[in-house]
Amino acid sequence: MGGPASASQPLVPPWLAPYAIPGSPPGVPAFSFAGATAAAAPGDAAATAEARELAARPAAIRAARQALYAPPASPLITLRDGTRMPAVGLGTWKAAPGEVRSAVATALQAGYRHIDCAEVYQNEEEVGEALGQVLEQGLVPRQELYIVSKVWNTNHAAARVRQACLRSLKALRLDYLDLYMIHWPVTGNIGPEVKPSIQETWQAMEGLVREGLVRSIGVSNFGVKKLADILSYAAIPPAVCQVEVHPYHRNDALIAWCAQQRIHVTAFSPLGSPDSESIFPRKKPLVLMQNETVKAVAERTGRDVGQVLIRWALQHGTSVIPKSTSPARIRGNLRVFDWELSAEDYAALSTLPDQQRMVNGAMWLNPKGPYRTMEELWDEPEAE
Ligand code: NAP
């Protein structure tokens, strides 16, 4: 070292001598000043690998996040307008603020894609936070989701229908709804007629379909007479009628009539809505999940009572939207596709003598009309 460097041998300065590779033949440089050398290569390779890993990280994180979301679990039901609805959805009525966001997130991870909402539930913002998160991060494609909302009684006038729909869309962070429904055939106006008329409201709903704000339209809490009236003038017939259905309120006549008209029925309150008794006081203190037949079928099948009732709703020909905010029950309520109730168990659940609406709408009755009796509200006599 120290001699003049030849043209082929780069200079190795004295301060580098301690770093020379022991045993290297004289004149073989530890590295080249001209660029990368063999000695520097391992560090560079690591840096390159790290750079590659960093570059891949967002994709890896996304893939790991996506893996948290089970594929859609529910079979799809094709509606008369050609759209498809997952047979089991998550109900969100009474799902408390602070709970419903994580309930929806848990449900989507478990494989739910159908979420039943309404402006009057006062939690669409929070549902929207959960939906926004999965959609913005591309964790579940929008076309897999099936999001339902409903226009409330005070918004039946044509202009208000559109505003209500836009509010729900904004809260839910969506640019279209899969299904929008008239929540009740009720407007709060007193007198012989429903005002604004159901026809005005329905035609405004049809406008939402034409505008692309909603894919399907339907009604909720309507009976045969009111549905037949809509069919008499509808350019777009209702695709869905969402009503109360469970073994204590089988609703067979309405379901059979809807089947003839190709109107799909979604069963709400499928577990008997035990948490709504303070809102809708009951004539008879019936608690469906404590019914002896329901409990016996659960025992016999090794399922919980919720699963038995959800499976019954599917075998009864409806889609079904149980509400839960408990992660274990949300997940359990979806485990209803790889088994079935035997003909005997289905028949036992389909012949319970007690029949009663839980969500009975008694609060809408008024001696001045338009609904003075339960029969006028529901288009059929009340079960005794
Ligand atoms: P529901 O689904 O019949 O019952 C909900 C109750 O059952 C909650 O207290 C829930 O508690 C409990 N639960 C859920 N899964 C359970 C299980 N596996 N075992 C035991 N308990 C269980 O009542 P709903 O909320 O009345 O109806 C369901 C949905 O239908 C509503 O949330 C709403 O989306 C829709 N709906 C629509 C209308 C309408 O007018 N269109 C009316 C009523 C309902 P946890 O939360 O603690 O699990």
Residues whose N, C-alpha, C, O or C-beta is under 5 A from the ligand:
A	BS01	NAP	G91 T92 W93 D116 H183 S220 Q242 F268 S269 P270 L271 G272 S273 P274 D275 G306 Q307 I321 P322 K323 S324 T325 S326 R329 V359
